[in-house]
Amino acid sequence: MSHNVYIYILVMAGVTYLIRMLPMALIRKEITSPYIKSFLYYVPYACLAAMTFPAILSATASVISAAAGFAAALIAAYKEKSLITVALVACCAVFIVERILMI
């Protein structure tokens, strides 16, 4: 059974285009509902979190060190540190936990 990869690419491009084009074509007036506006405001953050969190837990040699790095990053981010500082704190936490666990 022969599969043509160009058909797959064409179908994926069509589906992606329709998902992005249909809301613009169907909803022409401004959204006035505060509930829908607030929902749409947080959608990008929720999608980013849903894509990032599983990668965090599988990025290290142990789930324990990954959770420690995640917790350290959350604490640093909550204290409003810069992105570089948060990343460095998370990396240092993972490094220290993996040295303690001898992974």
Secondary structure, DSSP 8 states (H G I E B T S, - for coil): ----HHHHHHHHHHHHHHHHHHHHHH--S----HHHHHHHHHHHHHHHHHHHHHHHHTSSS-HHHHHHHHHHHHHHHHTT--HHHHHHHHHHHHHHHHHHHT-
